[in-house]
Amino acid sequence: MKTLMIQGTTSDAGKSTLVAGLCRVLARRGLQVAPFKPQNMALNSAVTPCGGEIGRAQALQAIAAKVELSTDFNPILLKPNSDTGAQVIIHGRAISNMEAAKYQDYKKVAMQAVLASHQRLDAQYQAILVEGAGSPAEINLRENDIANMGFACEVNCPVIIVADIDKGGVFAHLVGTLALLSEAEQALVKGFVINRFRGDIGLLQSGLDWLEAYTNKPVLGVLPYLHSLNLDAEDAVTVENHVTDKQLSVRVLLLPHISNHTDFDSLRLHPNVDLRYVRHGERIGAADLIIIPGSKNVISDLAFLQSQSWQAEILRHLRFGGKVLGICGGLQMLGKAILDPDGVESTQQSIEALSLADFTTTLTNNKTLTQVSGHCLLADTYEAIHGYEIHCGVSDGPALDSPFMHFTEHPTGQIKDGFISSDKQVVGTYLHGLFDNPNAAKAILTWASDGRMQALGFDLAKHREQQLERLADTCEQYLNIEEILALLSTDK
Ligand SMILES: NC(=O)CC[C@H](N)C(=O)O
């Protein structure tokens, strides 16, 4: 029993979701199962209890598996911070920024980190469900691959390939992907899963029979299209909004290097919040609350914000009594200046910021990475919060004497966080995940609506749990689970 890998014919074929569904199915059977993704590229990350950083999808899969988060679940995380480079995070810690070409050579070292994590998981768990990245048929990326077949061959694990039928061309995708693999790699492929099927399964059957006969590999299931399945997105920003009774409009500025946009999932799913992202070239327009999100390249994103009409619109919004919230990089932008003397994020060493609060931020090589708990101090409330911090910047200045959050304990010793402006229209915090705390979210939304909004909460954790149960039920119903379990037990 041990490792089974899910690879996809394309990005967004459903690998993360299938791994999450199978994690829950195995957890239901009492198995200790670990999710694993050798290499992830995303600006959405989660912080482990030990203060390491991993991809968001593995955090969701760990919840599905009912196991505590570990940096071994995603040993390599690449966080792109320019068009050609990324911050490389190994075993949860940022080691350096690297250009893509240099990373190609670095992959041999990265593979050792991947195998070390896999070995540790192998010793601790009864099953490891691995998610590939993109598609294994990217022939230009095959050399030294660690994310797909390179890993599967190294540990000699069975592979299931999933394809999205909703996009069309599913047979060509599956047969074509298989054809581009070497013979040894083809031998590792033990079956296919077809995802997002809608329609009459009877009409699909002849295609499935053909596929099985042609490839000599089984179709292990056809998963239906799950309408409004809302699970944490790995990277792409989900813009779909579910408002049924609009009481509050929130606009999030879609910065080019936006990070941790999962901060807004709870708002996006809140029945009374009309949440929209404002894109490049668009006006912000009328809103109750403007949010400046986190950013992986805060100086370049602030310059971008200033090049839009957004800075003037924010000032106008404030003149009309609107509210502004900055999260992490967004908080930093609300101060007087951002300095990057060591070139941590960009070649531009400083920038004048929006000057809505009196403090300055300096980016340092010391990254703060931690889960935190405490209280939100807004509008005389003292609501419990739990979340996480991921940033290199350190902020300092008198505005921070009126904090937005109070942490009970913090590894840097810093227990005051962020600020509330004296007119209480502008607030900022380093805390990610603040809206995932139903009571704190209620307090923030009440503030943002000047008390207009009826305090209806949205509980993301509860919602996520319902979605995972629904996903696992679907997997149990439409996948050949016994055959999938048998694959796990025949590994090695
Ligand atoms: N998560 C963030 O928004 C980080 C902000 C900024 N890039 C920093 O590292 O300080």
The ligand as an SDF file (V2000), in Angstrom:
LIG
                    3D

 10  9  0  0  0  0  0  0  0  0999 V2000
    1.4680   38.4780    1.2750 N   0  0  0  0  0  0  0  0  0  0  0  0
    1.7900   39.7500    0.9810 C   0  0  0  0  0  0  0  0  0  0  0  0
    0.9620   40.5390    0.5760 O   0  0  0  0  0  0  0  0  0  0  0  0
    3.2460   40.1190    1.0750 C   0  0  0  0  0  0  0  0  0  0  0  0
    3.4990   41.5760    0.9200 C   0  0  0  0  0  0  0  0  0  0  0  0
    4.9600   41.8640    0.5350 C   0  0  0  0  0  0  0  0  0  0  0  0
    5.2370   41.2590   -0.7290 N   0  0  0  0  0  0  0  0  0  0  0  0
    5.8920   41.3500    1.5950 C   0  0  0  0  0  0  0  0  0  0  0  0
    6.4470   40.2820    1.4450 O   0  0  0  0  0  0  0  0  0  0  0  0
    6.0540   41.9810    2.5960 O   0  0  0  0  0  0  0  0  0  0  0  0
  1  2  1  0
  2  3  2  0
  2  4  1  0
  4  5  1  0
  5  6  1  0
  6  7  1  0
  6  8  1  0
  8  9  2  0
  8 10  1  0
M  END
$$$$
